[in-house]
Amino acid sequence: MIHSDQFAFYGKYGMDFTKYTKADEPVRIMVALDEFEGFYWPWRNSRALALEPQQQAELEREVHLWQVEIDDRETAEFVRTARFNDARLMLMKRLGLKIP
């Protein structure tokens, strides 16, 4: 699943997922990154969102499950510092996209 802001980001740089398969390692990591980020922000802001403890726990569980899928050292470092777009740019470069 690609979330709307992420879709716009990929489109801005000409990323066309139809040209790749999930077997392409950078694509697999991007999918995990997108899912991770989709759960990360609500989890991180769960108190401000006044989420119930069970909702917070469910989000935390998803964050940890998707984080395991981000098994690339460089990407994981970007994730650790919440630099998700930098991670995406790096992964798109690995696919050969010309990123300024």
N, C-alpha and C positions, 0 to 999 in steps of 0.2 A: 504494500500500500504506500502510495506516495502522497504526502500531505500537500495541501495547496501551496503554501509558501515554498516548499521544497521543489514542487513542480515548476514554479515560476523561476526559481534559481537555476534549475537544470536547463530550462528553456532558454534562459538568458545566455548560457554558454554553449548552446547547440547540442546538448546531450540528448540523444535519441535512444531510448531503452530498447526500441524494437530492433536495433542493430546488434544487440548482445543477448546472451543467455545468462541465466542465473549461475551457470557453470563458470562464467568469467569472474575470476576472483575479485577484481575491483567492484564489479556490479553486485556480487553477493555481499560485500562489505558495505556498499552504499545502501542496500536494502535494509541491512541490520542497523546502520547508522540512522536512517530515516525513521525506522520503527522505534529505536531507542529515543531519539529526540522527541518523537510524538508523545511518548510517555514521560520523558524527563521533565519538561517544563511544567506540566500540571503537578507532577510529584514534588518538584522543587518549590512550587508556589502553593502547595496544598493548604497551608495554614491561611494564607491570604484569600484563598478561594473558599475557605471555611468548609473543607471537605471532612467528612466523618472519618474516624480512625480506620474503619474497615476499607473505605475508599483509598485512603493514604497507603494502607498496607498492600492493597491490590496494585496500585500504581508502582510502589516500590518493588514488588515482585516482578512486574513486567520490565521495569528498568534493569533489574539485575539479570533477568533472562536474556534480554537483548544485548546487554553489555558483554555477556559471555560470547556472543556471536561475533563481536568486534575483536577478533583475535590477531589483528595486525598491529604491530608495535607502534608504528607512526600514527596510525589512525587513533589508536587507544590514547595516545598522548594528547592529541587534539580534543578528544572526548573528555579526558580528565579535566581540561581547562574550558570546557563548553565552547570550543571553537569549531562548531559543526560545519560551517561553510568552508573554512580552511581545509578541513578534512575532505569535503566533497571536491574541492578544487584539486587537491593532491591526487585523489582517486581518479578524477577525470583525466588528469595528465597521464596517469599510468595507462589509461585506455588509448592514449595517443591524441586526445583532443588538444587543440592549440588554445591554451589559456594564457591571456595576457598577464 
